[in-house]
Amino acid sequence: MEISDPLGTLMTYVDGVLDIKIKFSNYLFLGQDDLYIVTYLNSIKYALFTTVLCLIIGYPFAYFMARAQPSARATLMMMVMLPFWTSFLLRIYAWKGMLSTHGVLNNFLMSVGAIDAPLHMMNTPFSLMIGMVYSYLPFMILPLFTNLSKLDVRFIEAAADLGSTPWSTFWRVTVPLSKSGIIAGSMLVFIPCVGEFVIPDLLGGPGTPMIGHVMWDEFFSNNDWPMASAVTVVVILLILVPMGILNKYQSEEERGNS
């Protein structure tokens, strides 16, 4: 009998003898092969870009939604939740139709005279970022909205009474008080983006390799389960870092409030 893990063969049991072997060859290979290094770095890079773009787009929307009238707030919330009522694959395939050479976006730009020839947008970092931001934007908006809707407006009114400008009040009062929502939304976007497989596979291309696709290839194309497990363990460790930062911040915040 043989039991394997990402380190290789963990133990063997032959003729009543248990032989335990621990090897780190697969992990060492991850640090020596450029393919894995590039895909890890790409995954972190695109996850960070997606998180920043979702924050830039999502914060104003969440702020406006938190300050809107109850009737308008319900409509805005429905707009945020509407994509979840549709299949994830269908939504990504819809972007393929919009961004293709003869897709909706190219046809529109040519009809208004903005371009003379179709732009190549599919299978590029642009199409990948469009799909990632579109898919994960609600995960940024919802925690921000929850946080901003609980914000005590008396702090903002007090800042205005003391002569603070709206811009200064936003950066010195609103943003610091919504820090927990920013961190929670960033984690909800960044963590799944690191291991994303479907969007890079459908909208990305050879120039946008990500670790999720490498894991798929190792598991199902190469059938190299020890290496695939090693790749997965490293991804989990990468994800644990921001989670540890979040937990530390929450612990410090709880101690500060107590």
C-alpha positions as CSV (number, residue, x, y, z in Angstrom):
1,M,0.0,0.0,0.0
2,E,1.3,3.5,-0.9
3,I,0.0,6.9,0.4
4,S,1.1,10.0,-1.5
5,D,1.0,13.7,-0.7
6,P,2.3,16.9,-2.3
7,L,5.8,16.0,-1.0
8,G,5.9,12.8,-3.1
9,T,5.4,9.4,-1.5
10,L,4.6,10.0,2.1
11,M,4.6,6.4,3.3
12,T,4.6,2.8,2.1
13,Y,3.4,-0.3,3.8
14,V,4.9,-3.5,2.4
15,D,5.2,-6.9,4.0
16,G,4.2,-5.5,7.4
17,V,6.9,-2.8,7.3
18,L,5.9,0.9,7.4
19,D,8.3,3.2,5.6
20,I,7.8,6.9,6.0
21,K,9.4,9.2,3.5
22,I,9.2,13.0,3.4
23,K,10.4,14.8,0.3
24,F,10.3,18.4,-0.7
25,S,11.3,17.9,-4.3
26,N,8.0,19.2,-5.7
27,Y,8.2,22.4,-3.7
28,L,11.8,22.9,-4.7
29,F,10.8,22.5,-8.3
30,L,8.1,25.2,-8.0
31,G,10.8,27.7,-7.1
32,Q,13.1,26.6,-10.0
33,D,10.6,26.5,-12.9
34,D,9.8,29.8,-14.5
35,L,6.3,28.6,-15.4
36,Y,5.1,28.4,-11.8
37,I,6.9,31.6,-10.7
38,V,5.4,33.6,-13.6
39,T,1.9,32.2,-13.0
40,Y,2.0,32.9,-9.3
41,L,3.2,36.4,-9.8
42,N,0.6,36.9,-12.6
43,S,-2.2,35.6,-10.3
44,I,-1.2,38.0,-7.5
45,K,-0.8,40.9,-9.9
46,Y,-4.2,40.4,-11.6
47,A,-5.9,39.8,-8.2
48,L,-4.4,43.1,-6.9
49,F,-5.4,45.0,-10.0
50,T,-8.9,43.6,-9.8
51,T,-9.2,44.5,-6.1
52,V,-8.0,48.1,-6.7
53,L,-10.4,48.6,-9.7
54,C,-13.3,47.1,-7.8
55,L,-12.6,49.5,-4.9
56,I,-12.3,52.5,-7.1
57,I,-15.6,51.6,-8.9
58,G,-17.4,50.1,-5.9
59,Y,-16.8,52.7,-3.2
60,P,-18.6,55.6,-4.9
61,F,-21.5,53.3,-5.8
62,A,-21.7,51.9,-2.3
63,Y,-21.5,55.5,-0.8
64,F,-24.2,56.7,-3.1
65,M,-26.4,53.7,-2.3
66,A,-26.0,54.2,1.4
67,R,-27.0,57.8,1.2
68,A,-29.9,57.2,-1.2
69,Q,-33.6,57.2,-0.3
70,P,-35.0,53.8,0.8
71,S,-36.9,53.4,-2.5
72,A,-33.9,54.2,-4.6
73,R,-31.7,52.1,-2.4
74,A,-33.8,49.0,-3.1
75,T,-33.5,49.5,-6.8
76,L,-29.7,50.0,-6.6
77,M,-29.4,46.9,-4.4
78,M,-31.4,44.9,-7.1
79,M,-28.9,46.1,-9.7
80,V,-26.0,44.8,-7.6
81,M,-27.6,41.5,-7.0
82,L,-29.1,41.0,-10.5
83,P,-25.9,39.2,-11.9
84,F,-26.2,36.5,-9.2
85,W,-29.5,35.5,-10.7
86,T,-27.8,34.5,-13.9
87,S,-25.4,31.6,-14.5
88,F,-21.7,32.6,-14.0
89,L,-20.7,30.9,-17.2
90,L,-23.4,32.6,-19.2
91,R,-22.2,36.0,-18.0
92,I,-18.6,35.3,-18.9
93,Y,-19.7,34.0,-22.4
94,A,-21.7,37.2,-22.9
95,W,-18.5,39.2,-22.5
96,K,-16.9,37.0,-25.2
97,G,-19.7,38.1,-27.6
98,M,-19.2,41.8,-26.6
99,L,-15.4,41.9,-26.8
100,S,-14.8,39.8,-29.9
101,T,-13.5,41.2,-33.2
102,H,-17.0,41.5,-34.6
103,G,-18.7,41.9,-31.2
104,V,-21.1,44.5,-29.8
105,L,-18.4,46.9,-28.6
106,N,-16.3,46.9,-31.8
107,N,-19.5,47.4,-33.9
108,F,-20.6,50.2,-31.7
109,L,-17.2,52.0,-31.8
110,M,-17.1,51.6,-35.6
111,S,-20.6,52.9,-36.0
112,V,-19.9,56.1,-34.1
113,G,-16.6,56.6,-36.0
114,A,-14.4,56.2,-33.0
115,I,-12.3,53.5,-34.7
116,D,-11.7,52.5,-38.4
117,A,-11.0,48.8,-37.8
118,P,-12.0,46.4,-35.1
119,L,-9.8,46.3,-32.0
120,H,-8.3,43.1,-30.8
121,M,-9.7,42.9,-27.2
122,M,-10.3,39.2,-26.6
123,N,-7.6,37.0,-25.0
124,T,-5.7,40.0,-23.6
125,P,-5.1,41.4,-20.2
126,F,-7.9,44.0,-21.0
127,S,-10.6,41.3,-21.5
128,L,-9.3,39.4,-18.5
129,M,-9.6,42.5,-16.2
130,I,-13.0,43.3,-17.6
131,G,-14.3,39.9,-16.8
132,M,-12.7,39.8,-13.3
133,V,-13.9,43.2,-12.3
134,Y,-17.4,42.6,-13.6
135,S,-17.7,39.3,-11.8
136,Y,-16.3,40.4,-8.4
137,L,-17.5,44.0,-8.1
138,P,-20.6,43.0,-6.1
139,F,-18.4,41.3,-3.5
140,M,-16.7,44.8,-3.0
141,I,-20.0,46.8,-3.0
142,L,-21.9,44.7,-0.5
143,P,-19.6,45.0,2.5
144,L,-18.9,48.6,1.7
145,F,-22.6,49.4,1.6
146,T,-23.2,47.6,4.9
147,N,-20.4,49.6,6.6
148,L,-21.3,53.0,5.1
149,S,-25.0,52.6,5.8
150,K,-24.1,52.2,9.5
151,L,-21.9,55.3,9.5
152,D,-23.1,57.9,12.0
153,V,-23.8,61.1,9.9
154,R,-23.2,63.2,13.0
155,F,-19.5,62.8,12.6
156,I,-19.7,64.2,9.1
157,E,-22.0,67.0,10.3
158,A,-19.5,67.8,13.1
159,A,-16.6,68.0,10.6
160,A,-18.6,70.4,8.5
161,D,-19.5,72.6,11.5
162,L,-15.8,72.8,12.3
163,G,-15.1,74.1,8.8
164,S,-13.9,71.0,7.0
165,T,-14.5,70.9,3.3
166,P,-16.5,68.0,1.8
167,W,-13.3,66.6,0.2
168,S,-11.4,66.8,3.5
169,T,-14.3,65.3,5.4
170,F,-14.4,62.4,3.0
171,W,-10.7,61.5,3.4
172,R,-10.4,62.3,7.1
173,V,-13.8,61.0,8.4
174,T,-15.6,58.8,6.0
175,V,-12.8,56.7,4.7
176,P,-11.2,55.9,8.1
177,L,-14.6,55.0,9.5
178,S,-15.2,52.6,6.5
179,K,-11.8,50.9,6.8
180,S,-13.3,47.6,8.0
181,G,-15.6,47.5,5.0
182,I,-12.7,48.3,2.6
183,I,-10.6,45.5,4.1
184,A,-13.5,43.0,4.1
185,G,-14.4,43.8,0.5
186,S,-10.8,43.6,-0.6
187,M,-10.4,40.2,0.9
188,L,-13.6,38.9,-0.7
189,V,-12.3,40.0,-4.1
190,F,-8.6,39.3,-3.8
191,I,-8.8,35.7,-2.3
192,P,-10.9,34.1,-5.0
193,C,-9.2,36.1,-7.8
194,V,-5.8,34.5,-7.0
195,G,-7.1,31.0,-7.9
196,E,-9.6,32.0,-10.6
197,F,-9.8,29.5,-13.5
198,V,-12.9,30.1,-15.6
199,I,-12.4,33.8,-16.4
200,P,-8.7,33.4,-17.5
201,D,-9.6,30.3,-19.5
202,L,-12.5,32.0,-21.4
203,L,-11.4,35.6,-21.6
204,G,-7.7,35.5,-21.1
205,G,-5.0,34.0,-23.4
206,P,-1.4,32.8,-23.6
207,G,-0.2,36.2,-22.4
208,T,-2.3,36.0,-19.2
209,P,-1.4,32.7,-17.5
210,M,-2.7,32.3,-14.0
211,I,-2.2,29.6,-11.3
212,G,-5.7,28.3,-11.5
213,H,-5.2,27.1,-15.0
214,V,-1.8,25.5,-14.0
215,M,-3.6,23.6,-11.2
216,W,-6.2,22.3,-13.7
217,D,-3.5,21.1,-16.1
218,E,-1.5,19.4,-13.4
219,F,-4.6,17.6,-12.0
220,F,-6.5,16.6,-15.1
221,S,-4.1,17.0,-18.1
222,N,-0.8,15.8,-16.7
223,N,-2.3,13.6,-13.9
224,D,0.6,14.7,-11.8
225,W,-1.3,14.8,-8.5
226,P,1.7,15.3,-6.2
227,M,2.8,18.4,-8.1
228,A,-0.8,19.7,-8.4
229,S,-1.2,19.3,-4.6
230,A,2.1,21.2,-4.0
231,V,0.8,24.0,-6.3
232,T,-2.4,24.1,-4.4
233,V,-0.7,24.2,-1.0
234,V,1.3,27.2,-2.0
235,V,-1.8,29.0,-3.2
236,I,-3.4,28.3,0.1
237,L,-0.4,29.7,1.9
238,L,-0.5,32.8,-0.3
239,I,-4.2,33.3,0.6
240,L,-3.5,32.8,4.3
241,V,-1.3,35.9,4.4
242,P,-4.0,38.5,3.7
243,M,-6.4,36.6,5.9
244,G,-3.9,36.8,8.7
245,I,-3.6,40.6,8.2
246,L,-7.4,40.9,8.3
247,N,-7.7,38.9,11.5
248,K,-4.9,41.0,13.1
249,Y,-6.6,44.2,12.1
250,Q,-10.0,43.0,13.4
251,S,-8.4,41.9,16.7
252,E,-6.7,45.3,17.1
253,E,-10.0,47.1,16.3
254,E,-11.9,45.0,18.8
255,R,-9.3,45.8,21.5
256,G,-9.5,49.5,20.6
257,N,-13.3,49.5,20.9
258,S,-13.3,47.6,24.2
